[in-house]
Amino acid sequence: MKRIAVLTTLLFILAAGVVPVAAITWGQPDTDHPYVGAMVADYPGFGPWQTCTGTLVHPRVVLTAGHCNVDWEGTGVERFWVNFDQDALNEATLRDVIAVIPHPDYNWGPTSDPHDVGALVLAEPVTDIAPAVLPEEGFLDRLHEEGLLNQGKTKAKFTLVGYGGSLEWPPPDISYDDQRQFSESEFRALLKSWLRMSQNQATDDGGTCYGDSGGPAFWTETDGTEVLVGITSWGDASCVSSAFNYRVDIPQTLGFIEEVIAGLE
């Protein structure tokens, strides 16, 4: 049934010529990112199934991808949760979601900026986990201008976190165990709305694939602080080449987060 959930979103976006992504490829079990959680849907007759990933950015707000929050009509799903446990389907730690909100300008089509960002609003504030660190506007542009993203043959690495499956070689052999994992991807390009990275195993890179769109990409500062700079959005169909993350440090995303938080009042 989980594969059906993924396929529903996949068919929608394949019509636009791109592929949503999510499962961590060539990754490792993660215990260092408690503010990263699984988006879980209650499928009638089947119960909880992990669908996407998100990041806690406020005690009641989880940031995810816009395409995770649309096209649920007709599926019968009326209830969602977020789970910050390492096991996405640990029913003892599911937290109720009361609103599933895509960006008001979300539109996956022939555009360079589909506003692929969304939010899940929790029924109760999270008091036992500190939210992730958000970037200031233009954070990635500053890193790029300072030469920190592309340093000769050794390009900068970003940490990706998500639930879903693990890609085994040769692809597309993907196994699903609904566990939180992480991997590292190498910088390739910075665009107005996108952070593009390599997930080529030949260059010792991991990445994302089918299973957890909406997951975070983190930049690590010299003092060890991780800054949320990207949202897993799309990539190549085989999950072995490149991945595109929607930027968090642009006004479209930061303004959306502010509006959602203001709406809680």
N, C-alpha and C positions, 0 to 999 in steps of 0.2 A: 504493500500500500504506500510505503514511503516513496517508492519509485514512481508511483502514479502522481503523487503530489509534486515531485520534481518535474515530471513530464508535463504537467499542466502549465507550469510557468515556462518550461522550455519551449513548448509548441508556440506559446504566445510570442516569445521573443525571437524564435527562429524565423517567424514570419517577417520580422524586421531585419533579418540577416545577421544577427549576432547571437552569442550564446551566453546565458547566465551561468555563473560559476559558484563553487562553494566548497566541495570536499578538499581537505588539505592533501596535497600530493607530496609524497616522499617526506612526510612530517613525522613528528614525535609527540607522544602524550604530553599534554600541557597541564601544569599545576601553578603557573606563575601569573595567570591572568584571570583572577576571580571576577572581574568586572565584565568579562565576555560571557554571554549567555546564549542559549539556544532558543529560537522561536519555535514553539510547539503548538500544533493545531489539534483540535479534538474532532477527528473524523467520525461521523456517525457509524456505529457498528464496529469500529476498530479501536477507538480510544486515542490516546496521545501519539502523535507522530511528529518528529523533528522536521522542520521545513527550511528554516533560514537561521542566520546568526545575527547577533546584535551586540552593541556595547553600551554599558551603563554610562550615561553622561550627566545624569541628575538622579537624585534618589528615586524619582518616579518615571524617568524617561530613558528608554533604550533606543539608541540610534541604529538604523538598519537601512537596507536598500529600498528604494521606492517600489521596485517591481515585486518585492516581497509582500507588499500591502495592497495590491490590486488584484482584480479578477478572481475573488473568492466566491462571488455570487454563482449559485448553481452547484457548488461543491457540497453543500449541506453543512459546512463548517460554520459554527456560530460562536465558538469559544476558543480563545487563545491563551497561552501561558508563556512565560519566560522562565528558563531554568539556568541558574548560574552554577549548578553542580557540574562536575566533570562528566557525569553521565547525563545526557540530555533527557533521558526518559525516566529518571528517578522521580517517581510520583510524590515522594515525601517532600521534595524541594521545589515543586512547581509554584510559580507566583502568577496570580491572576492578572490578565491584561483587560483593561476596560475600553481602550481605544486603539485602533490600528489606522495610522495616518500617513498617507503618501504626501510628498511635496505637492502643493496646489498646482504647480506648473509641470508636474511629472507627465511626460509624453514620450514614450519610446517610439521613435520614428526617424525620419531622415533629418536629424539635427545633430550638431556637435555637442549639445548640452541637453540631455533628456531630463535633467534634474532628478537623477536616480538616487533619491534619498527619502527615507521615511522614518517614522517614530512609532514606538509602542509605548503606551501610557499604562503604568502599573496601577493596580487598585490601591496598594499600600506602598509607602516609601521603603526603600531598602536601607536598613540601618546598620547592617553588619558588613557592608562592602563599600569601599570608597569609590566614587566614579572615576573613570579614566580622565586623563589630562587632555583638554582640548587645545588646539593651536590658536595663535593669534592669526588674524587675516594676513595672507601673503607669506605664511611661514615657509612653505616649500619654495617660493620664489626667492626668498632670502637665502635659503640653503644653496639653491642653484647658483645665485649670483656670487656667493662666497666660495664656489667650487667644491662644496661638500658632497654633492651628489655624484659627481663624475670625477674620479681621481685616477686618471690614466687608465691602466689595464684593470685596476681594482676599483670597481664602481661601488657605490654605497649599497648597503643591504637594509631591507625592511623586514620586520617580523609580521607574519600573517597568522591569524588565529581563527579557527572555525571548528564546527562539528561536521558530521557527515562521514564520507567514505575516505579510504586511503587508496591512492592509485598505485598499482603494482606494475612492474615492467614485464612483458610489453603491454602497453595500454591497448584497449580501454578496460582492463580488468580492475574494477573498482569494488572493494568490499566495504560494507557499511556496518559500523558498530556504534554509531551515535555517541562517540567520545570526543571531548575537546582535544584538539591537537594544534601544534604550531609548526611553522616552517619559515625559511628565510628566502626572500626573492631579491634579485639584483636590479638596481635602477637601470632603466633604459631611456625614458623620455618624460618630460614634464610638459603637459599641454594645459590649455586654459581651464578645462574641466576635469582632466584625467591625469592620473599618475600611472605610467605604463612601466611594467616590470617584466623581467625574464623569469620563467619557471622551467628552464631547460636543465635537466638532470646532468647533461654532459658538462655544464659549467658549474655544477654543484649547487644548483638552485632548486628549491621546492616552490610550491605555489598553491593554487586553488583550482577546484573543478566542480562537478555537479554535487550539490548538496547543501551548501551554506552561503548563498549570496547574502550580502549585508554584513559579513564579518569584517573585522578591522585590519588595517595596515598601520603598524607603529614605527615611528622613528625613535631611535634611542639617543638621548643626549649624552654628553661626556660624563655627566654625573650619574648616569644610569636611569634617569627619568624617561619613561616612554610617553610619547606624544601621539595621539590619534590623528593621523593625517589622511587616511583613505578608507573607503568603503568598498568591499569587494563587489564588483558589478558584472564584468563579462570578460571573455577571453576566447582562445582558439578551441575548436570543437574537441580536439583530442587531449586538451589540458597539458600539453607538453611544450608549449612555446612561449606565449605571452599572456599577460593578464592586465586588465585595466581596472583601476580603482577610482571611484568618484571622489574628487578632492573634498576634504573637510575644511580646509583653510580658505575657502572662497566664500564671498558674501551669500551665495545661494544656500549653502549648507549652514553656515553660522547663523544667518538670519532666520532660517527655518527652525533651528534649535531654540533660538530665543523666543520665537513666536509660540512654539509648543509649550515651553516652560511658562511663559506669561499666561497662556490659556489655563494653566492649572489653578491660577488664582480665582 
